Amino acid sequence: MGFIFESEIESIINSVRARTIGEDESITLKRVLHSEIHPAVKAYFKAEVEKHLKQERELELRSKKFPYSHAEVLSLQQQVDLLLQQHYEFDKHEFESLLDESVHFQFNYLCRPQWTLLNFVFGGQSKVSTTTVERKLAYCVDYLYFGDLLKRYFVDRGLAEISYEEFKRLLKSIDDEVVARHSSNELARLMKAMVSFVDAGELRAGEGAEAAPLPVNAAIVFFEDKGMDDIMSRLERERDTNGVNRLTLADLANVIERVRTGNEDAVAPGVSPLETTPSSANRSNGELPQATGVRYPDDTTEGARPLETGPESPRALDEQAEHANAAQDESLPSLHDIFSKEEKRHFVRKIFAKDESMFDETIRILDGLSSWDEAAHRIDELYLARNVDPFSPEAVLFTERVYTRYRR
């Protein structure tokens, strides 16, 4: 698919290179993670380094006489591993190769997540372990509903491995539910991640997801991946007949609403009726007006269709997993009881940029995890998403305090 988006991909690669390695001959992972580049690219580099370290660990000879599984040894080993990962050094050739891979992968994933996950996870195999699935999900920072629901499905079913066909069916089931529960406006906002990624190719401050134009070809592939052929065909017609090459998320929301309702005068809820539509926008250079009054999917459920509650729907899986977690975690204390008031204030200020609601939500998620491995993975994701140095005093303290919850 790269040739379709060749200019966008090349622009992102050039931007990342300029903000990271530049003319240097090498660069550490720590520098990559602290650079001003898209989080999806950071996640790809980080996941690759974790994979390399895991492979090296598997080759190590370890005597049974040493207590490698001791809780304190495991804790120290994790700190050593984090240091090794942070200071992993890419030479110029390795960096360029991985950069090209990461941008092409993320472009594919953002355009067609079902297809990309299916091929990336299985790679021609008929079955893979659920551990492999979870490891490969670390490469993806967007559309997190896939990862969350897949992991809960594995826990609920007690799965150690999953077949290609079951995984394919599960991805489609998850996406169908997501589509069913979103209004046209909300569904269009799912492509905000793609807009953000494309905009990352600009060596300037981003325009913001509302104003920056989205390549119509990306939207076409996105809805094809979801099996929404009616919307895909309409977008193809806008491109081929009306010459629309780019459109804003507001424009896309209106297109979706008109296909869904069959009313060519329909305007998606949350989009101003005065906004220019694709048929009258400047089609040659993508100069489309800014969207106004738009709500994001996580801000509202206005106009959303009811979520199905069948035995394998995301809501059912979510509820089952929550019950399972509640049963598993009865013996584990809440982090609210572990952190002192001073520590809470310190973490909110230093790690969560004074966003107390984000702190509370993170604690709620961590309290629902029954193992240290799961919690450690979540903490890694937190630090990456919030650009927190995992070796800063506050991050080290936070990690250590969370770890005490699982110490027996």
C-alpha positions in Angstrom: 0.0 0.0 0.0 3.1 2.2 0.3 3.0 3.4 -3.2 -0.5 4.9 -2.7 0.8 7.1 0.2 4.4 7.4 -1.0 4.6 11.2 -0.4 3.0 11.1 3.0 5.2 8.2 4.1 8.4 9.9 2.8 7.4 13.1 4.6 7.0 11.3 7.9 10.3 9.5 7.5 12.1 12.7 6.8 10.5 14.4 9.8 11.4 11.6 12.2 15.0 11.4 10.9 15.4 15.2 11.3 14.1 15.1 14.9 16.2 12.1 16.0 19.4 10.8 14.4 19.9 13.6 12.0 23.5 13.4 10.6 24.7 11.3 13.6 26.1 7.8 13.0 24.1 6.2 15.9 21.3 6.9 18.4 20.1 5.3 21.6 16.6 4.2 22.2 16.4 6.7 25.1 17.0 9.6 22.6 14.4 8.2 20.3 11.8 8.0 23.1 12.6 11.6 24.2 12.4 13.1 20.8 9.4 15.0 19.4 8.1 12.3 17.1 4.8 10.4 16.8 4.2 8.0 19.7 3.4 5.2 17.3 7.0 5.3 15.9 8.4 5.4 19.4 6.3 2.3 20.3 7.6 0.4 17.3 11.3 1.1 18.1 10.7 0.2 21.8 9.0 -3.0 20.9 11.8 -4.1 18.6 14.4 -3.5 21.3 12.3 -5.4 23.8 12.1 -8.3 21.3 15.9 -8.3 20.9 16.5 -8.3 24.6 14.0 -11.2 25.1 15.8 -13.2 22.5 19.1 -12.6 24.2 17.7 -13.6 27.6 16.4 -16.9 26.1 19.9 -17.8 25.1 21.4 -17.2 28.5 22.5 -20.2 30.5 21.1 -20.1 34.1 21.9 -22.4 36.9 19.0 -23.7 38.9 21.0 -23.0 42.0 20.4 -19.3 41.7 17.0 -18.0 42.7 16.2 -16.1 39.5 12.5 -16.2 40.3 12.8 -14.6 43.7 10.7 -11.4 43.9 13.6 -9.1 44.7 15.7 -10.6 41.9 12.9 -10.2 39.4 12.4 -6.6 40.5 16.1 -5.8 40.0 16.2 -7.7 36.8 13.4 -5.6 35.4 15.3 -2.4 36.3 18.4 -3.8 34.6 16.4 -4.7 31.5 14.9 -1.2 31.4 18.4 0.3 31.5 19.7 -2.0 28.8 16.7 -1.1 26.6 17.1 2.6 27.2 20.7 2.5 26.2 20.4 0.2 23.2 22.3 1.8 20.4 21.1 1.8 16.8 23.7 2.4 14.1 22.7 4.5 11.2 21.8 1.5 8.9 19.8 -0.3 11.5 18.0 2.9 12.4 17.1 3.8 8.8 15.8 0.2 8.2 13.7 0.2 11.3 12.4 3.7 10.6 11.2 2.6 7.2 9.6 -0.5 8.7 7.9 1.4 11.5 6.3 4.1 9.3 5.0 1.6 6.7 3.7 -0.6 9.5 1.9 2.2 11.3 0.4 3.6 8.1 -1.0 0.1 7.3 -2.3 -0.3 10.8 -4.0 3.0 10.9 -5.6 2.5 7.5 -6.6 -1.1 7.9 -6.2 -2.4 11.4 -8.0 -5.7 11.0 -5.9 -6.8 8.0 -2.6 -5.5 9.5 -3.1 -7.2 12.9 -4.1 -10.5 11.3 -1.1 -10.6 9.0 1.4 -9.2 11.5 0.4 -11.5 14.3 0.2 -14.7 12.3 2.7 -14.2 9.5 1.5 -17.3 7.7 1.0 -19.5 10.7 -2.3 -21.2 11.5 -2.0 -20.8 15.3 0.0 -18.6 17.6 0.3 -18.3 21.4 -1.7 -15.6 23.1 1.6 -14.4 24.6 2.8 -13.7 21.0 -0.4 -11.8 20.3 0.1 -9.6 23.4 3.8 -9.0 22.6 2.9 -7.8 19.1 0.1 -5.6 20.3 2.9 -3.5 22.0 3.7 -2.2 18.5 0.3 -0.5 18.3 -0.6 2.6 20.3 -3.8 3.5 18.5 -7.2 1.7 18.4 -6.5 0.4 21.9 -9.9 -1.2 22.1 -8.5 -4.1 20.0 -5.8 -4.8 22.6 -7.9 -4.4 25.6 -10.7 -6.6 24.4 -8.4 -9.3 23.0 -6.5 -9.6 26.3 -9.8 -9.8 28.2 -11.1 -12.4 25.8 -8.0 -14.5 26.4 -8.3 -14.3 30.1 -12.0 -15.1 30.1 -11.5 -18.1 27.9 -8.3 -19.2 29.5 -6.6 -19.3 26.1 -2.9 -20.2 25.7 -3.1 -20.1 21.9 -5.5 -18.9 19.2 -6.1 -19.9 15.6 -6.0 -17.7 12.6 -9.8 -18.1 11.9 -10.8 -17.4 15.5 -8.6 -14.4 15.6 -10.0 -13.1 12.3 -13.6 -13.6 13.5 -12.8 -11.9 16.8 -11.3 -8.8 15.2 -14.3 -8.5 12.9 -16.7 -8.9 15.9 -14.9 -6.2 17.9 -14.9 -3.8 15.0 -18.5 -4.5 14.1 -19.5 -3.6 17.6 -17.4 -0.4 17.6 -19.1 0.7 14.3 -22.5 -0.2 15.7 -22.1 1.9 18.8 -20.8 5.1 17.1 -22.7 7.9 15.4 -21.4 9.1 12.0 -19.5 12.0 13.7 -17.9 9.6 16.2 -17.0 7.1 13.5 -15.3 9.7 11.5 -13.3 10.7 14.6 -11.8 7.2 14.7 -9.6 8.4 11.8 -8.2 11.2 14.0 -5.2 8.9 14.6 -4.5 8.8 10.9 -4.8 12.5 10.6 -2.4 13.0 13.5 0.1 10.5 11.9 0.0 12.2 8.5 0.4 15.6 10.2 3.5 14.3 11.9 5.2 14.6 8.6 5.2 18.4 8.8 8.3 20.0 10.4 6.1 22.5 12.2 3.5 22.6 14.9 0.6 20.4 13.9 -2.6 22.1 12.7 -4.7 19.8 14.9 -6.8 16.8 13.9 -9.9 19.0 13.1 -8.2 21.2 10.6 -5.6 19.0 9.0 -6.8 17.2 5.9 -7.1 13.5 5.6 -6.1 11.7 2.4 -9.4 10.3 0.9 -7.6 7.1 -0.1 -6.8 6.5 3.6 -10.5 6.8 4.4 -11.4 4.5 1.5 -9.0 1.7 2.7 -10.2 2.3 6.4 -13.8 1.6 5.6 -13.0 -1.3 3.2 -11.2 -2.9 6.1 -14.3 -2.6 8.3 -16.5 -4.1 5.5 -18.5 -0.9 5.1 -18.6 -1.1 1.3 -21.3 1.5 1.0 -19.2 4.2 2.6 -16.1 3.0 0.7 -18.0 3.3 -2.6 -19.3 6.7 -1.8 -15.8 8.0 -1.0 -14.5 6.5 -4.2 -17.2 8.4 -6.1 -16.3 11.6 -4.3 -12.6 11.1 -5.3 -13.2 9.9 -8.9 -16.2 12.0 -9.9 -15.9 15.1 -7.7 -12.1 15.3 -7.5 -11.9 15.1 -3.7 -8.4 14.1 -2.7 -8.4 15.2 0.9 -11.2 16.0 3.4 -11.5 17.0 7.0 -13.0 14.8 9.7 -16.1 17.0 9.6 -16.5 16.4 5.9 -16.0 12.7 6.4 -18.7 12.7 9.1 -21.2 14.3 6.7 -20.4 11.7 4.0 -21.0 8.9 6.5 -24.3 10.4 7.7 -25.6 10.8 4.2 -24.8 7.2 3.3 -26.4 5.9 6.5 -29.5 8.0 6.2 -29.9 8.1 2.4 -30.5 11.9 2.8 -28.1 14.0 0.7 -28.8 17.1 2.8 -28.0 15.4 6.1 -25.4 16.9 8.4 -23.8 14.7 11.1 -24.7 15.6 14.7 -22.0 17.8 16.1 -21.0 19.3 12.7 -22.1 22.8 11.9 -24.6 22.9 8.9 -22.6 25.9 7.6 -19.4 23.9 7.1 -18.2 23.4 3.6 -18.8 19.9 2.3 -16.5 17.8 0.1 -18.4 18.5 -3.1 -17.8 22.3 -2.8 -14.4 22.3 -1.1 -11.1 23.2 -2.8 -10.3 19.7 -4.1 -7.0 20.3 -5.8 -4.9 21.3 -2.8 -7.0 20.0 0.2 -7.6 23.5 1.6 -10.7 22.7 3.5 -12.3 24.8 6.3 -11.8 24.0 9.9 -14.3 21.8 11.7 -16.2 23.4 14.6 -18.3 22.2 17.4 -17.0 18.6 17.0 -17.2 16.0 19.8 -14.8 13.1 20.1 -15.9 9.5 20.6 -14.7 9.5 24.2 -16.5 12.7 25.0 -20.1 11.8 24.1 -22.5 9.0 23.1 -24.9 11.3 21.4 -26.5 9.5 18.4 -24.7 6.3 19.2 -26.5 3.0 18.6 -27.0 0.6 21.5 -24.1 -1.8 22.0 -25.1 -5.4 21.4 -24.9 -7.7 24.4 -24.5 -11.2 22.8 -22.2 -13.7 24.5 -19.2 -12.6 22.4 -19.9 -8.9 22.1 -17.2 -6.4 23.5 -19.6 -5.4 26.3 -20.2 -9.0 27.4 -16.4 -9.7 27.2 -15.7 -6.6 29.2 -18.2 -7.5 31.9 -17.0 -11.1 32.1 -13.4 -9.9 32.4 -14.3 -7.4 35.1 -16.0 -10.1 37.1 -13.0 -12.4 36.6 -10.6 -9.7 37.7 -12.7 -8.9 40.7 -12.5 -12.5 41.8 -8.8 -12.8 41.2 -7.8 -9.6 42.9 -9.7 -9.8 46.1 -6.5 -10.6 48.0 -4.6 -7.7 46.5 -4.7 -4.3 48.1 -5.8 -1.2 46.2 -3.0 1.2 45.2 -5.1 3.9 46.8 -4.3 2.2 50.1 -0.6 1.7 49.2 0.2 5.2 48.1 0.5 7.9 50.8 -1.3 11.2 50.4 2.1 12.9 49.7 3.0 10.2 47.1 -0.4 10.7 45.3 0.1 14.4 45.1 3.7 13.9 43.9 2.7 11.4 41.2 -0.2 13.6 40.0 2.1 16.6 39.7 5.2 14.9 38.2 3.9 12.0 36.1 0.3 13.1 35.2 0.9 16.8 34.6 -1.6 17.7 37.4 -4.4 15.7 35.8 -5.9 14.0 38.8 -8.6 12.3 36.8 -6.0 10.6 34.6 -4.2 9.4 37.7 -7.4 8.0 39.2 -8.2 6.2 35.9 -4.7 4.7 35.7 -5.0 3.4 39.3 -8.4 1.9 38.5 -6.9 0.0 35.6 -3.8 -1.1 37.6 -6.1 -2.3 40.4 -7.9 -4.5 38.0 -4.7 -6.4 37.0 -3.8 -9.6 38.8 -0.2 -9.9 37.9 3.0 -7.8 38.1 3.8 -8.6 34.4 0.5 -7.1 33.3 1.0 -4.1 35.6 4.6 -3.5 34.4 3.4 -3.6 30.8 0.7 -1.0 31.6 3.3 1.2 33.4 5.6 1.1 30.3 2.7 2.2 28.1 1.9 5.0 30.5 5.5 6.3 30.5 5.7 6.1 26.7 2.4 7.8 26.2 3.2 10.7 28.6 6.8 11.0 27.6 8.0 10.2 31.2 11.6 9.1 31.8 11.2 5.7 33.4 14.5 6.3 35.3 13.4 9.7 36.8 13.1 9.6 40.6 9.3 9.9 40.5 8.9 7.1 37.9 11.2 4.8 39.8 9.2 5.4 43.0 5.9 4.9 41.2 7.0 1.6 39.7 8.4 0.4 43.0 5.2 1.3 44.9 3.0 -0.5 42.4 5.3 -3.5 42.5 4.8 -3.8 46.3 1.1 -4.6 45.6 2.1 -7.9 44.0 4.9 -8.8 46.5 3.8 -11.9 48.5 
